[in-house]
Amino acid sequence: MRHLDDVEEERYRRARIVGDDFAEHHACLPVEHVPTAPAPAGALPEPGAPGDRLSLAGEWRMASHRPAAAFSIGHWTAPPGQKPKGGPPSWWREDTDRSGWLPARVPGTVQSALVEAGVLPDPHRDDATWEELTRHGVPREWPWHFRRTRVEEREWWLARRFTAPAGWAGSRVLLRFDGLDYAATVYVNGTPLRHHTGMFGGPDVEVTELLRHGPGETNEVVVRLFPPPRDWHGVPKGSPGWGWHYGHLISMGIWREVWLERVPAVEVTDLFVRTVSLEGDRARLSVTCDLTHREAAPLTLSFTGRIAPADPDAPRPAGAGDPASDGPAGPGGAGDPEDPAGGRVVCFTGSVTAHRGTHRYAFEVTLEQPRVWWPLGYGAQPLHRLDLAVRAAGADGGEGPEAGSASCEFGVRTIEMAGLPDWPGEENYRWRFVVNGRPLFVKGANWCWTDPLLAEDFEAKNAHLLTLARDANIQLLRAWGGGIVESDAFYRACDRLGILVYQEFPLTFGLPEAPATDLGVLDRQVSRIVRRLRNHPSLVMWGGGNENAHHAGADEPHLLMGRRCRRLDPSRPFHRTSPEGGSAHNYTVYHEGLPVDVGYPNVDAAFYGEYGIPSQPAPRMQERYLPAEKLAAWPPPEDGGILAHQAQFGLFDLVKQLRYADYGPVAGWETLAAYGQLAQGDALRYASEMLRARSGAHTSGFLFYKLTDLFPGASWSVVDFYGVPKLSYWRVRQFCRARCGFAFRRSLTVAPGERFTAGVHLANDTPRAWRDARVTATLYGHDLTELHRRHATVTVAADARVHAFDLDADCGAYAGRLLVLRVAVHEADGTLASDQWYWYNDRVKPGRIRELEALPLDELAALPVAEVIAAYAEPKPAPLLELPRTRLTAAVSADGAALEIANEGPVPAVHVVVEGFDGGPGTARPADNALGLGPGERRRVPFEGGPAAGLPHLSVRAFNAPPARVARG
């Protein structure tokens, strides 16, 4: 059956749109297939010999000026005596005095350099950004958060002197930039080289004739950065900093590596390894590379390739990525007996006659018993390394000109998309991710750019966040189109963690036609991005950006991106945008004010690409960006620091959050943060389990919004800007378990006289059958009296879900009041596998609150915001806080590896929270939190991320238990 995938594939095949002629020529190079033969052992290249590179990272010098034009219409139209004066400075000259210039760290941003030099207040702190934009921001007629700062309105020049290696004299040398943000002109030794636009790579400029290699001689590289565009639409650049959401900081700078590279006369580039098929114990690979030969005479070139495990010390799986797989028998098997780490070493050779120019060659290689790469939860993530060396023969049969080599890591795995039976037809994509022949129900999140300021520990922070994702069983990250194209370090980490990535190009909220979208810039940037990332097995899908709705134009940018992706990387699907073709972004909850159990069920989709509600960081984290005295007043004042750290720059954000966070009176930031994070987690769980309860024919996964944050403050993230998990993060860990028991009931209220009903499900998103799982659903009343209990012993096949039973209980007089439901699943050996607690009728809305929430949001926003916030602080019943009391005890285990918590009372402990830890990078955190304990139940919770010895002030509490200090052995 045809789907939207097929329709779009035909569109891209028929399209002829081109942005850049060289990009088109390069993408469409004809491919010459080279026969191969096994290589003799003596011909093997040494693996991993890096090319000659000289990094230019480190300290540069930086200065700025206001843009000025030497020629303009103003010179013609201004009255005498008022004509514009001056022009741009000639700072590209080598004789420029740079002694007064500021130091600037590269890679980095202009803003981070100014902060480090003490010239610019930290944009993340207090009201620094608000003050700048309200006092100095332009255009003045725009809302303050959309205006431009003085930094963003200036040109910035960066310069560095360096010494070129003497041994490079006479060799061809390139100056390479991996990230100039966003438009710049590059000069070397006073010579202009290239103007470049696009923050994701380029330019690569030959500087062979410009470099000085003599004793004591130095060289200088200068970069002139221009102000970023006024409008983000159609600009392939991280966009939230323009002020439409979260915060304001439009990044500028040399934000990724810059280096000089000596390249050989015969250059090998764009090495790409694609798994064509996996059949039995055999993988068929396609290897392509580009070879550039600059001499006039043809050359005879011999290729020698070596494929071997990239991590030779990594443990080898025994079968299809899993020693006890009950699914399809995927490729696997014991490795070559000569390779104790497993995985055969394959060597091949081939030869061609190369003429002048750039040519593309392809080799077909077969791996026997390959080490297959699997997503998180399905097996190991072994990587392979290909080393490819080229040797040129001279006319006399001896050595010819110097020829290069290339290397890459890759994973042996296939990706395809399968249709869902309930979503047929050409209007829907195929939404089932199928990896190595195994269909998945994917549990994932949106990943956002984690620091536009680009702090020095940027990649370390990302590594921590990816570890949190792995620990939460988040299998798929959507690198969201409002952010950036992520780094090689990010993808290497995902490759090793087994986290799949859906990478969108950074284009959001509408993609206009040319010339508003510069198709030349887009073509060059997309081509670079695809070629850079396509070897990563974690990358499973390309996307044309975020929420780029169809409009009256011819869709030129998407056609161009689709063409490039299909041509340069046929191994992965390309989706035009999200939402599209059966996926949904559902913000009827929060943005439209609908209740959780109304807004989410009202939007049916095969796949949810975004949904969620925001929450505040914990007060201790708020104090990292706001003075404590500003957090003392409630309702909060219209203070610039407070406004700048709200998701949409206003106190009405708090009103929208309170609608979902009013488990009791909210009279301060601490309560709003605690209740808001809980509400956030429960809303995410409701929508996620709504989708998971229909897995199979109807749904194939979800991507909640979102895991990470761009700026400090309130947002949709479950981990705050500093890398500290919110309470909602632990709820995510509970509902994203690969083996999970859960209950779904559409309504979160139970009316007086109504029976309580809920479907109880067991999901097994693993390659092994879940045998003899014992699921118990227990329903409690408002006084924690047990009202109903039901058991079942269930076996769930691999990659399957079972509707275990429908819980149906007559609540009698308890109906209409708080109900608490526990769904616990134990393994056959008694080990607790999954434990989730739900509550219904948990909030009481007094008359005034009901009146306010009945108003349309625009009418509600017109009321005095302080009065509305104050209404939620009024005394009212709080059912979850009025439960019968119990007592908790807790201690660190004797080996220091875990926290042992006990409920010493006769009633359940509801919403047990561990406090006194940070959980940020390099610190310890519990593996579970925001949990429940039955009467007399004990739970051992391991520590992760660091030693428990660094947590001297741990305590535990529950809705119905006072704080208890954690004892230490």
N, C-alpha and C positions, 0 to 999 in steps of 0.2 A: 504493500500500500504506500502511495506517495504521501510524504509529509512536507512541512515547510522547508526542511533541510534540502529536499530534492529541488523544490522550486527555487530556492536561493542559489543552490549549486549551479543551476542553469543560468540564472541571472549573472553570476560572476563569470561564468564561462563565456557568455555572449558579450559582456561589458568590454568596452575599449577605453574606458576613462584612464588617463595617465596624469600624474602630477609632476613627475620628474622624468625626463627622457633617459637619463643614465640609470635610474632605478628600474625603469621599464626594460631597458636593454639588459641589465644585469639579471633581473628576475627571469627573463625569457631566453637566457643563454641556452643554446641547444646542448643536450647531454650526450656525451660519447660514452658508451658502455665498454668497459675494459675487461677483457677476459683475464681471469686470475688463475694462479696455480699455487700449490703449497710452496712456501718459501723455505729454502735451506737455512738451517740454524745459523750459519755464519753470516747470513744476509740480514738478520733481524736488527732493527734500529734499537738503540738504547732508549728505554722508555723515559719520557718526561724531561728531556733536556730542554730547558726554557730558552726562548730567544734572547738576544741581547737587548736589554732594556735599561733605561736610566730614569728612575722616578723623579718627577718634579714636585712631588708632594712636600709639604712642610711649610715653612714660613715664607710668605710673599709680603709685598708692601702694597698698600691700598690708599687711594685718594678719590675724591669725587668732585663734581661740579654740576651746576644746573645746566640742562641741555640748552644749547645756543646754536643758532643757525647763521652761517656766514651769508647765506642767500635765502631770501624768502619773499613772499608777496608783500610782506610788511615793509620791506625796503623800497618798494615801488609806491605803496599807498599812503604811508605815514607822511604827515606834514613836515616841512623843513624843520630841522632841529629836533624832531622826535623820532627819527629813524632808528631802528634797532642798532645797537652797538655790540661789538665784540663777536666772538664765534667760539667754536670748540677749541680747547687747548691742544697743543701739539705734544702731548705727553707720550706719544708713541716714539719720540726721538730718544736716542740713547744718551744724549747729553742732558736729559731732564734731571733736575735735582730732586731726588726722592728721599732726602734725609728727613723731611718732616712728615712723610707718609706713615700711616698706621700699619702695625703688623697685622697680617691676616693669615689664618690657618687654612691650608688647602689640603684635602677637600674640606669645604665648609661653605657657609653662606656669608654674604655681606653683613647681614644682621647679627650673626653669631660673632663675627670679628669685631663689630662695634660694641657688642655687649662685653666681650672679653677685654677690650681696650678701655672700658669704663666710659665710653662716649655715649652709649645708648642705654637707657634703662631697660632691664629685662622685659621684653614684651609680654612674657607670661605672668609677670608679677603685678598684682593689685590693679590700679587704674592707669598703668603706663600707656597702654594702647588707647584706651578711651580718652585720656588727656591729649595724646598726640592727635587723634582723629577729630576730636571736637574743637581743639584750638587751631590746628594747622591743616587738617585734612582737606583735600579738594577732590572733586568739585563741591562747593559748599552746599549746593542745592540737593545733593544726595543724602540719604540717611547716613548717620555718622559711621556706621560699620562698613558701608560700601566705599567710603572715601579713600583717598590715597595718602599714605604717610609721606613725609618729606624724604625719607630714605628711598621710597619707591618711585619718587618723582625725579631722582637724580641719576646721572651717569656715574658709573664706578669703574675705576681703572685699577688693575692689579698687575704687578710686575715682579719678576724674579730673575736674578742672575744665576748662571750655572756654568760649569766647565764641561765641555764635551770631551769624551774619552779620546785620547790621542790615537788609539788603535782603530778608531772609526774613520779616520781620514781616508777619503777615496771610496767609502761605502755609501750606499743609499740609506738615508736616514729620514724617518717620518716623525713628525710631532703629532701625537694622538691625544684627543680629549674624550673622556668617557661621559662627561656631563657638564655642559655650559648652560647655565640657567639665566636668561632664556635666549636672548639675542646678543651677539657679541662680534667684534672684529678682533682678529689675532694678528700680532706683529712679532717678528723675530729680527733682532739687531737693526731696528729702525725700518724694516721693510714690511709693508702691509701684505698679509698672506691670504686671508679668507674672512669673509663675513659669514656667520653661521647663525641659524635659528633652529632651536629645538633642544630640550634639556636631556634627551636620552641618547646621547652619543654623537660624536663629531665635533669639529672636523678632524680629518686625518690629512695632514698637509706635509708635502715633501719639503725638507729644509736642507737637503744635501749641500747645495751650493752656498748656503748662507752661514753655515756653522764655521767657527774658527777653532782650530785644534792645536795651535801652536803653544809652546811653553808660556805659562802665565796668562794666556788669553782667556777671556770669559765671553759669554754670550748672554743675551737678555731676551726673555719672552714677555710680551705685554698683551693684556687682554682688556679690551674696552667693552664693558657691559652697558647695555642700553636699558632704559626703564621698561618694565614688563607691559604687555598690552593692557588697555583700559578694561577690556571685556574678555572673559574667559571662554565665551562660546566659540567653538571652532578652534581653540588653542590647545594643542596636545601638551598639557602641563597640569600639575596638581592644582586644583582650583578652590578648595574651601577657604584659603587665605584671602580671597577677594571679598569675603565678608558676608556670603550668603548663609553661612552656618558656622556654628562652633566658635570661631575666633577670626582674627584678622592678622595675616602675615603673608604677603606675597613674596615668596622666596626669590633670591637672586644670588648668583655666585658661581664659582667653580666647585661644584658640589660632589663630583666624583673624581676619579683618578685622572692625572695628566702625566704623560711620560714621553720620552724619546725612545725610538726603537730602530735598531739597525736591521735592515731587511735584506735578504739575499737577492741575487739577480733573478733567480727563479723562485717565486713566492707561492706558498700554499696557504690558502685561506678557506674560510666557510666550510669547515669539516662538519658533516651532518650524518648521523647514524640513525636510521629508521628501522624499527621492527616491522617487517612486512607481514609476517605470519608466525604463529606458534602452532606447530602440529606435532603431537606426540612429544617426543624428547628432542625436538629439533626446532631451532629458531632460524628463520631466514631474514637476513639483514640486508638493507640497502645502504651503502656508504657512498656519499658524494662529496666532492671537494672542488674548489676552483683553483686553477693554476695560472699564474701570470708570467709570461715569458716576454722579456723586453728587447731581445736581440732580433735582428732582421733574419738571420739564418735559422732554419728549422733545427730543433734539437731532439735527440732521442732521449727520452726520460724513462727511468724505471722507478716504479713505486714499490715500496715494501711496507707492509702493515702488520701490526701485532695487536691482537685483542687479548686482554688478560683481566683478571679481577682487579678492580681499582683499590679494594680493601682486602688484600690477601690474607689478613689475619681475622677477617670477619667470620663468625660462625656460619656454617653452611646448612640450609634447610634440607630436610631429608626427602621432601616430596614436592608437591605443587605449591611450594611456598609455605606449607604447613604440614607437620608430621602426621596429622590425623584428619586430613581433609575428607569431608563427606561429599564435596561438590565435584564438579567436573575434574577429571584428572588432567590438570594443566602440566606444562612442561616442568621438568625438574630432574631429579636423579643424582646419583653420586658423581662427583667430578672426575676428571682425568686422574688416574692413579699417580701420575707424576706431579700432580698439583694437590698437595695435602689440604690446602684451604678449600678445594672444590672449585669447579669451573674450569673448563678447558682453556688452554692458551692456544689461540689460533693465529697462524702466520700465513700471509699470502703475498704474492708479488704479481706485478703486471707491468707492461711497458706501452708507451705511446710515442708517436712523433708529434711534437708540439710546435706550432707555428706562432708567430708573434701575436701577442694579445692575451686576453683572458679567456680561458676555456673551462668547461665543466665536465668532470669525469665521474663515472659511477662504477662501483664494484658491487658484486653480489657475493655475500659471505654467509656461510652456514655454520651455526654453532650447534654442536651436538651436546645434549644434556646441559642446556644453559642454566645459569643461575638467574631465575626470573625475579623481577622487581614487583612487589605487591604493595597496595595501599595499606595504611594503618589498620591493624586488626586482622589482616588477611595473610600475613606471612612476613618474610624478611624483605629488606630493601638493598640487596646486593647491587653494586654498581660495577660497570666494566670501564676499562680505559682502552681507547684506540690511539696508538702511536703510528703515524704515517710519515715516512721519510721518502724523499725524492732524490735521485742521483741523476745528474746530467752527464751524458757521454760526449766527449769532444769529437771533432771531425776525424781525428786519428785513432779513435777508439779509447783514448785515455780519458782522464777527468775533464769534464766540461766546466762551465761556469758554476759558481756556488749555487746550490739548490737548497731549498728550505725543508722544513718539517712542520707538522702540526699535530696536536693532541687534543683529545676531548674525553670527558666522561659521559656515559650514557647508561640507561637502564634498559634491559630487555623486557618490554611489556607492550601490549596493544591496548588501544582505546577505541571504542566505537559507541554509538548511541543507538538505543533500541526504543521503539515506540511503546506507549502504554495503551492497552486495549480500550480504555475509556476515553482516550484523547486521539482519535484518528483524524485523518484529513490534512489537507494542504495548509490549513491555518495553524497547525500545531507542529512544533518541533518534536523530534524524538527525545524524550526526556530521561530515559533510563541510561545511566552511565554503566558501561560494560567494560571491565578491565580484565584482560587476559581471558576473555570468554566468560567471566563471572559477573552477573548483573548485581548491582549494588543499590541499596537504599542509603543515600548519602546524608550524613548529618554534618552540617557545616555552618560557617559564619562569614560575614563580610569582614575583610581586613582593610583597614584604613591606614594611610600614610601616618607614621607614628611620631614624626617630629619635623615639621617644615623648617624650624630654626636650625636643624641639623646639629645637635649637640655632639660632643666628641665621642660619647659612648653609644652612638646611634645603632651600630650593628650588634653590640652586646645587648642592648635593650630588645632589639628584634629577636635575638636568639632566645632570650628569656620568654618573650611573648609566644614564640613558636613552641617552646616547651610547655607552656600553660595550655596551648591548643592541643598538643599531643596528649597531655594528661587528662584533658576533658573529652578525649575521643572525637575531637573535631577532625573529620576526615577530609573536608574540602573547604578551602578558603577562596572566597571571591575577592581578588585584588581589585577593589571597587574603582569604577571609572571616574570618581571624583578625586581619587588620590594619584598615585604614581605607578609607573611600571617598576616593579621591584628589582632589587639588586641581585647580582650573581650570588652573593653570600646568602641572601634570603632563599634563593632557589636551591643552593647546595644543602642548606639546612632542611628544607622541605623534602629533598631527595632522600636524605638520610633518616628523616622522621616518618616518611610514608604519607605526608600530608599532600593531598591533591590541590592544585591551584587552577582556578578559572581566572585568567588574566584579561582584564578589560583595558583597552587603550584609554588614556586619561582624557576623556571627552564626556561632558555631562550636561544634562538639562537642556538639550536641544543642540543639534548640529547643523548649522546653516550651510548653504551652498557656497561655492566660490563666488566672489573673492573673500567673503567674510571668513571662510575656512581656507587657509592657504594650502592648496592641494600639493604644491611642491614640498612644503615643509612636512605635511602629513605623509606623503609618499616616502620621503627619505627617512623619516623617523620610524614609521611602521616597518619598513624594510630592514633597518638596523635592528630593531627590537626583535623581530621574528628570527632573524639569523643568529642573534646572540643567545636566545633562550631555548631554541627548539630541541636541543639535545637533552633537556632536563625531563626525566620521566615523571616528575611530580606535576608538570604542566600538562593539563588535559583539555583545555578549551581556551580559545581566543574569543574576546567579545569586543564589539564596536563602541563600547561606552555605556554610560549609565543614563537610563530614562531619556533616551533620544527618540522622542516620538516622531511618527511619520508626519510629514507636512507636504505642502504643494510642490516642493521642488523635486528634482529627479534623483535625489538620494545619492548624489555624487560621492561624498566622503565615505559612506558605507560601502558603496560599490567598489571604490578604490581599495579600502581595507580588506574587503572580502576577496578581491582578486589577488592581492598580495599574499594573504594568508594561505589561500588555496594553492597558489603557485609555489611559494617558498616553503610551505609546511603542509603537505597533504595528509600528514599523519594525525591531525587533530581537527575537531569541528570548529567552525566560526559561527557565533551567533551575533546577529546584527546589533542587538542591544538587550538590556534587561529593564523592565519586563517585556516579553515578546513571546508569541507562539505557544501559549499555554502556561507561562509562568506569571507570577503576580508579585507586586509590591503592595502590601496591605497596611495602610496607615489610617484606615477608618477608626481604629483604636488610637487614641491620642490626638492626632491632628483634627479629626472630626468629632472627637469626644464620645464615640460609641463605647458602650461597655465591652469588655473583653469577650464575653460569651455572646455578643451580638455581632460585633465588627468582624471577628475572624471567621465564624461560620458563614457569614454572608458572602464571602469571596472564595469561590471554588477555583482550584487551579491544580495542574499536574505537579507544579513545583513552586514553592515560595522562594523568591529571590531576596526579599527584604520584608521585615516586620519587626515590631518592638516598640518599647516606650523608653524614655530617658530616665535617668536617676542622677542624684547628686553623689559626688565622692564622699567618703567618710570625713567627718570634721577634722581629724588629724591631717588628712591630705589636703583639705581646703585651706588649712593654715599654711601650707607651702606656697600658696599663691595669694592669700588674703590675710591681712592682719587680724588677729584674734578679736580685736575690739569691733571690727566691722561685722563679725558674726554674732555679736551679743544681742542686737536688737531684733525683735520679731513683732509684727511683720517687718521684713528688712526694708531699709530706706532705698530710694532711687540713687544709689551710689554707683559711680562709674566703674569701680572695681567689681562690684557685684554684677552689674549689667553685662560687663565684658566677658564674664565667665558663665553666662547662661547660654543654653543651646541656641536660642534665637534672640539674644540680646535684650531681653525684657523680663520684668517681674511677672508678666502674664504666663511665662513658662512655668512658674511655680504653681499657678492656679491649675494649669493643665495637668501637672504632675499630681497635685493633691487629689484630684478626682479619682485616681487609682491607688493612692498611698494612704488613705484615711482609715487605717485599721483601728485607730483611736484618735483622740485629739492631737493635732500637730501644732506645736507651739515653739518650734525652734529648728535650727539646721540639723541637729543631731537626730531628732525624731524623723524629720523629713528624709534624711539620708538612709536611716535604718529601714523605715517603712517603704521608701521609694525603691530601694534596691530589692527588697522582698517582693514588692508588687511587680517590678521589672522581671525578676526571675519567674514568678508565677505566670505572668502574661506570656513570656516566651515559652514556658512549658506547655501552657494550654494550646497555643497555636501549633507547636511542634508535635505534640502528641495527637492533636486533631488530624494532622497529616499522616503521622506514623500509623494511626489506627486504620487508615485506608490504604496502606502500602500494598503493593502488588499490582493490581490492575489500574488503580486510580492515581496514586501518587508515587513519586520516586525520591523525594528528599526535600531538604529545606536548608536555607542559608539565613540565619537570623541576623538582624542588624543591631549590634555589631560586636566584634571581639575587642578591637583596639581603638585608641583615641588619638586625635591630632593635636589637641590643645588641652590644657588643664581646665576643668570645669564640668558642668552638667552635660551629659550626653547620653547617647544610646549604647555606649560601650559597657561591657561587663567587666572589663579591666581598665582601670583609670590611666590617665596620661603617664603616671609615674611607674606603671607596671604592677600596680597593686590590685589584686582581685577584689571585686565587690561581692556582696553576698549572692548576687545574681549569678556570679561565675560558678558557685558551687551547685546552684540549681541546674545550670547547664550541664555540669558533670553528671548529675543524677539522671537527667532525661536523655543524655546522649550516650549512655552506656551501650556498648555493643550488644550485650545481653541485658535486656531491660524488661521489667514488669511495670505496667502502668494502667491507670484507669482513665477512661474518657467519658465524661458526662457533659452534654452540650450546655446545660444551664448550670450556673454556679449558685443558684438559689434553689431552695426546696420549700414550697409554699405549705402553710398549714393544711393538713389532711392529705398531702401528696406523698406517694411512695417514693423512696429513694431508689433510683436505678442508675447503673453505670456499667459500661462494658469494660471488662478486665482482659488485658492483652499481654502476651509475651512476645517480644521481638528478639530474634536471634540473627544479628547481622555479622555472622562469622562463618568461616568455611567448615565448621564442625557442627554436627547435630547437638542440640542441647537436650540431653537425655534426663528424664525423670526429674524435671524441675518442679518443685513444690511451691505453688503460689497460694498465698493466704491474703484475703481481703477482709479487713476488720473495720466496722463502722462504729464510731463512738458518738454519744450525745454531748450536749453542751457541758454536762457535769462529768464527762469522760466515762460514763457508764457504757459498757459494751452492749451495743444494740443488735449486732448481727455479725456473723463470721462465716466465711465460706472458704473451703480448700479445694484444690485440684492438683493432681500430678500430671504433668504435661511433658511430652517430648516435642520439641520444635526442630524441624529440619534446618539444615544449613540455609542461610540467606532467606529466611522465612519469618512469618508472623502468624501467631495463633490467637484467635479470639477464644480465650480460655473459658469464660462464662460471663453471663450477665448477673451482676449483683442486684438483687431485688429485695428491698427491705421495707417493712411497715414500720415507720418511725413513731407512730402514735403521737403522743403529746410532744415529742421532740421535734417533729416537723415544724418548720418555720423558725427554728432557732439554730444556733451553731451546730454543725456536724463536722466531725473529723474522720477522715478515711485513711487507713494505712494499707498499702499494697506491698507485701514483702515476698521475695522469691528466694528460696534456698536451693542450693545444689543437692544432689542425691546424697552427698556426704555430710549435709547439714550446714555447709558454709553459706553465709549470707551473700547472695549474688546481686540483689537489687532491693532497694528500700525507698519508697516514696510516700510522702504524707500530703494530703490534700485537705482543704477546708472549704466549707460552703456556708452561706448565710453569715459570713465572717465580718461584715461591716454593717453598721447602722447609720443611715442617712437621716438626720433630723430634718424637720420641715424646711428650715432656711436653706440647708444644703440641697435638698431636693428641688427647691425653687430655683436656685442658682444653676444647678446642673441641667435643668429643663430648658434653660435659655439657649438659643443659638449662640455659637461661640463668638460671633461678631458682636452680639448684644452683650454677652458676658464681658467681653474685652472692653466695652465702653464704660463699665462700672468702675468706681475707684478701686484699684487693685488691692490696696492695703485692706479695705473693708472685706473684700472677698477672701483674702488670705486669712484674715482674723476670724472669719466665720468657721474655718476648719480648726481653729484652736479652741473653740468653745467646748465646755464639758459635754460628753456624750457617752453612751455605752460603748465598750470596746470588748466584744465577746472573746477574742483570743487572749486578752489580758485578764479576763475574769474566770479563767479555768481553775478548777481545783488545784491546789498547790502540791508540789513535790519537791524533792531535794536531790541535787546533783553532787557527785564527788568526782574528782579527776586527779590523775597523777601521770607524770612522765614515766614510761616503762624503765625497768632497771637497765636495759641496754641503751636507753636514750633515743630509740628509733621510733617510738610511737607514743601517742597520748591515749591513756586508758580512761574512759568516761563511764560512769555508772549512774543509773537512775535508782536511787534508794527508796523511792516512794511507791505507793500502791496504785498510782495512776500514770498514764503515759506522760513523758516529758515532751512537750510540743515545741518545735523550732528551737533546738539546742544549738547555740552559737558559741564558737570558740573565739575568744578575743585576746588581745595583747600581742599580736604578731603583725608584721607588715606584709610579708608575702611578695615583696618586690624583688628585683634582681639580686641574686646572691644571698637571699634570706630564706629561712625555713618557713614552711606553711603546712597545715594539716592537709591530708588527702581528701578529707570530707568536712563539710560544715553545713550549717542550716539543716540539720538532720532531726530525726525523732528517735526516741527510745521508749520501748514498752516498759511496763511496771517491772522493776527489778532487773532490767536488761543492762548488760555491759557491752561496750563497744571499744575495740582497739582501732585507733585511727593513726596510720603511719604518718611520719613527717616526710616532706619532700623539699628539695631545693637548698637545704643547708642543715647544719647541726642544730638540734633543739637547745643546746647549751646557750645559744644566742637569744633565747626567748625567756627571760627571767620573770616576766610579768603576765604569764598566761592565766586566763580564767575562763570559766564556762557559765552560761546562763541559758534560760529557756523562757518562753512566754509565761510559763507557770512555775518557774524556779528562779530563786535569787542568784546573783553571781556567786561563784565558788572559786576560790583560788586553787590553781593547779599545784599539787604537791610534787616534790622531787625526791627521788630515792637517794 
